Amino acid sequence: MPNDGYDYGILVKTLIGAVNELSGGLQLIESASGGEQPEYPFCQYTITSPYIAISPDIVEGEQFEIVLSLTWRGLSGHQVLNLANATNKYFRSQKGRFFMQENGGIVVVSVQNSGLRDTFISIEYERSAGIDLRLRVVDSYSSEIQEIDNISFTNENLGG
């Protein structure tokens, strides 16, 4: 039965669980999404590169990479830096890598260093700091191939 390929919902669900575990229950939401903003501090994710091919010849069961940004938002600069640093350490640790693999079949390829990402809002700054993750996943895409049951040959062109 053919399907549409990788389900990014698995990635998001796994990230929500990981952020919840590493932060003691703080929220992860999609960047630029509708709805009410959670109380500070919270984390946002942005999938910046949803598909980076590793091998152009493989389609079924293909491994590919995803790059995403995790940004902590709050009103305290040191608080978001601490959270970004904890996130960096978590995804580089055996515990974080194991969580991603066991819960989503996701391999952590690399973690980019934490950095400040402050935003000026009206009369005050929203403090933010984050990391970038490069992850490897396996596509579940498959297609049915029509099998050839029987092949027959005739001797017309064999000179006999």
N, C-alpha and C positions, 0 to 999 in steps of 0.2 A: 504494500500500500504506500503510494508516494506521500510525502509530506513537504512542508515549506522550509525546513531547515532549522537552524538554531533558534531556540526560544529564549529571548533576552529576559523574559520574566523570571527564568531560573537564576540568571545572573543577579537581577535586582533583589529577589527574595534572599539569596545567599548573602549579598552585601548588607541587607537590612539586619540579618542575623549576626553577621560579623561585627557591624558597628554597635549593635545592641550589646553584644558580649564584651567588646573592648572598652566601651564607655560606661558600662553599668546602667544601661537602659535608655540612653539618649536616642533621639529620632534621626533617621535618615530619610530625606525627601528628594524628589527629582527637582533639579534646578529649573527655574522659570515655569513652574507648574502652577495651576490654578488652586484655589482653596486658601484656607487660613494658614498663616505662617505659625509654626510651633513656637513655644517659648524658647528664649535663648538659654543655653547654647543648643544648637542643632547642627546636623551635617547635611550637605547637599551633594548629589552626584550629577555629573555631566558625562555622558558617553561621547568623547571627542573623536574617536576613531572606532566605529562599530565593526569594521572588518578590515583586517590586514592579512592578506594571503601569505602563507608560508610556502606552499607548493602550488603552482598554477595548474598542475596536471591532475590533481586529486579533487574530485567533487563529492563523492559519497563517503561519509565518515571523515570528512576533511577537518584537520586541525587548523585553526586560524587564531589570530590575536586581536585583542580589543584593548584600546587605551581609554581610560576614564580618569576623571578628576574628582577627588573627594575634598570638599571645602567645609571647614567648620566655621560657623557664624556665631558671633556673640558681641557683647558690649565691652569685654575685657580682653585686651591684647594678649596678656600672658596666659589667660585661660584658653583661648583658641590655639595659641602656640603649643601649650601643653597637650591639648587634645590632638593636634596635628602630629606632634612628636610621638604620642602614644599610638596613633594610627599607623605611622611609619614603622615603628618597632613591631607592632602586632603583625602586620602583613609581611614583615621580613622574618618573623619568628617561626619556629616549627609549629607552634600552636595555631597561629593564624593561617599558615599554609595548609596545615592538616584540616582545619575547619573548612576552608574553601574547597579543597579536594573532596572531602567526605560529604559535604552538603550540596555541592553543585557541580562536581566533576571539573572544577576550575583550578588551573595551575597558575600560581603567581610567578610571572617571569621576572619582573623588576619593579622596584618602588623608587620613585624619584624623591629627592629630598624635600623636606617640609619648607614652606615659604609663606610669607605674608601676602595677603590679597585683600587689603582693606578697601572699603567703599565709603565715599562721602554721601550721607543721606541727610538732606535738608540742613539741619544745624549741628549734626553730630556724625561721628564716624561709626559705621558698623564694622567691627573688627572681624577679620577673617584670616584663616591660615589653612593650608591644605597640602595635599600630596597628589601625585599622579601615579596610577597603577597601570602596568602592562600585564595583561592576563592572557592565558591560552585556554581555548575551549575546543570541544569537538562538535562539529555540525552533525545533526541527526538526519540530514537530507538523504533520501534514497529514492531510486526510481525503478520501476519494473522494466525488465528487459524481456522482449519476446524471445522465447527459446525456439531454436530450430530443432524440430523433432526428426526430420528425415531429409537426406540429400540423396539424389539419384543422378547418375552420370550415363550418358549415351556414348557410343563409339563413333559417332558421325565424323568427328574431326581427327580421329586417331589414325586414319589411313588404312582402315581394315575392313 
